[in-house]
Amino acid sequence: MHKYLFLLGRQSKLSIAELKAVVGVGKSFGEIYMIELADEIADPEKLQDMLGGTIKIAKVISEEKSLPAIQQKCVDYLDEHCEGKVIFSLSVYNFAHSLKKDLNNLLKNIKKALKSRERNARFINKLFENVRSVSIYEEKLCEKGSDMTIIKTPDGFLLAASVSVQNFRAYSIRDYDRPGRDAKSGMLPPKLAQMMINIGCGKNISVVYDPFCGSGTVLMEALLQGHQVIGSDISEKAVEDTKKNVEWIKEKFTHVGNSVIDVFQQDATTLERKDVTITPRTIVCETYLGPAISKFPSDQERINNFAEVEKIVVGAMGRLKTILNNNADLVFAVPFYKGRDKNYLIEGLDKKIKNLGYTLVNFDNADTERGSLLYYRDNQLVGREIFHFKIS
Ligand SMILES: C[S@@+](CC[C@H](N)C(=O)[O-])C[C@H]1O[C@@H](n2cnc3c(N)ncnc32)[C@H](O)[C@@H]1O
């Protein structure tokens, strides 16, 4: 068996749901999720590129009872695997509050031990803190095999060497350099789109349909992952933006090929079977999020905004039910308002969707009593509530 560590992104529950869907079930150690696999990961970079919720992947190379023993293994590994000057980094997870002191000692001791073996060595950690993924990426430490991770487990310590790290540049290019953008109606962060696609599609290649496609983030990410895509939106501008963006993705990433089935203008609440040429297998979307707000809405504004959203979401889900086959998965985001002391959700939305004949797939460790997960960024008033439904 091969043990791999996945360093989880900021929204760790979504990251874990994504890993369970496409890699396997594992164990949590704080910010790390460990999965045991029968086979080695054949192409870690490819897997990394499709996981929106994983910051880096590391392969476990040693397990020891004590910290000095794992430190020794780390020195041996770096000495054996690095050529020339040893440029390395080390991050520790699941340690007690003395983390900074432990890391400080480990970094100094490893460097000293390498020097005593006449190896010139330098670590790139700053201020004796866990190293940032951007630095690992820029220093190419995964290629050099010298970004190391130590985690504390109930039985001792694990040492792992990183095999891949998130390519932050590629995300930024897809987010900011695409030709069609619409900051006003909101754009899904590409990493969140990837997580939702993975949760909906699992290990299968699918036909993914986004009936609220906006400027096409879901379609772009689904194309990159090898799915066929269909998109529609009520707005003419959104359809134009999506068309431009998928063309751009096809030009930039030639492996995408001819997987765009259709992008068309359509109100999702009046959708009919004849509107889609191929029956989609997976629905992934961020629905209408309500009117843009610049200050926290009053109770009445919230009630009005949520009623408007609910009408569209329930209307669309009702129409989708008539075009989908049994076993279809639907992963979608609806808005919630993040108050100072509590979150305001669209009350009763889950029940109304269940009444249409859908089954709710509860996320493990859900953020809400109704089995959904919440995604938000600091300082944002509108967050996204993520649901997973199935037709069964
Ligand atoms: C939050 S945006 C989606 C953004 C998209 N996920 C992206 O990343 O670009 C919601 C979209 O829903 C569309 N919309 C609103 N009401 C709709 C309806 N009844 N049917 C279809 N689309 C609708 C809006 O035009 C808008 O583009």
PDBQT file of the ligand as one rigid body, heavy atoms in Angstrom, charges set to zero:
ROOT
HETATM    1  C1  LIG A 401     -23.878  33.967 -10.222  1.00  0.00    +0.000 C 
HETATM    2  S1  LIG A 401     -24.073  33.988 -11.931  1.00  0.00    +0.000 S 
HETATM    3  C2  LIG A 401     -23.214  32.529 -12.458  1.00  0.00    +0.000 C 
HETATM    4  C3  LIG A 401     -21.775  32.797 -12.681  1.00  0.00    +0.000 C 
HETATM    5  C4  LIG A 401     -21.022  31.642 -13.235  1.00  0.00    +0.000 C 
HETATM    6  N1  LIG A 401     -20.970  30.538 -12.317  1.00  0.00    +0.000 N 
HETATM    7  C5  LIG A 401     -19.598  32.087 -13.604  1.00  0.00    +0.000 C 
HETATM    8  O1  LIG A 401     -18.648  31.657 -12.933  1.00  0.00    +0.000 OA
HETATM    9  O2  LIG A 401     -19.447  32.899 -14.475  1.00  0.00    +0.000 OA
HETATM   10  C6  LIG A 401     -25.739  33.538 -12.128  1.00  0.00    +0.000 C 
HETATM   11  C7  LIG A 401     -26.217  33.530 -13.570  1.00  0.00    +0.000 C 
HETATM   12  O3  LIG A 401     -27.577  33.106 -13.572  1.00  0.00    +0.000 OA
HETATM   13  C8  LIG A 401     -28.189  33.719 -14.676  1.00  0.00    +0.000 C 
HETATM   14  N2  LIG A 401     -29.661  33.625 -14.486  1.00  0.00    +0.000 N 
HETATM   15  C9  LIG A 401     -30.466  34.327 -13.669  1.00  0.00    +0.000 A 
HETATM   16  N3  LIG A 401     -31.721  33.898 -13.777  1.00  0.00    +0.000 NA
HETATM   17  C10 LIG A 401     -31.734  32.882 -14.674  1.00  0.00    +0.000 A 
HETATM   18  C11 LIG A 401     -32.726  32.023 -15.207  1.00  0.00    +0.000 A 
HETATM   19  N4  LIG A 401     -34.011  32.116 -14.842  1.00  0.00    +0.000 N 
HETATM   20  N5  LIG A 401     -32.352  31.082 -16.085  1.00  0.00    +0.000 NA
HETATM   21  C12 LIG A 401     -31.069  30.964 -16.491  1.00  0.00    +0.000 A 
HETATM   22  N6  LIG A 401     -30.093  31.772 -16.041  1.00  0.00    +0.000 NA
HETATM   23  C13 LIG A 401     -30.406  32.713 -15.138  1.00  0.00    +0.000 A 
HETATM   24  C14 LIG A 401     -27.623  35.125 -14.695  1.00  0.00    +0.000 C 
HETATM   25  O4  LIG A 401     -27.754  35.706 -15.986  1.00  0.00    +0.000 OA
HETATM   26  C15 LIG A 401     -26.171  34.865 -14.277  1.00  0.00    +0.000 C 
HETATM   27  O5  LIG A 401     -25.352  34.767 -15.410  1.00  0.00    +0.000 OA
ENDROOT
TORSDOF 0
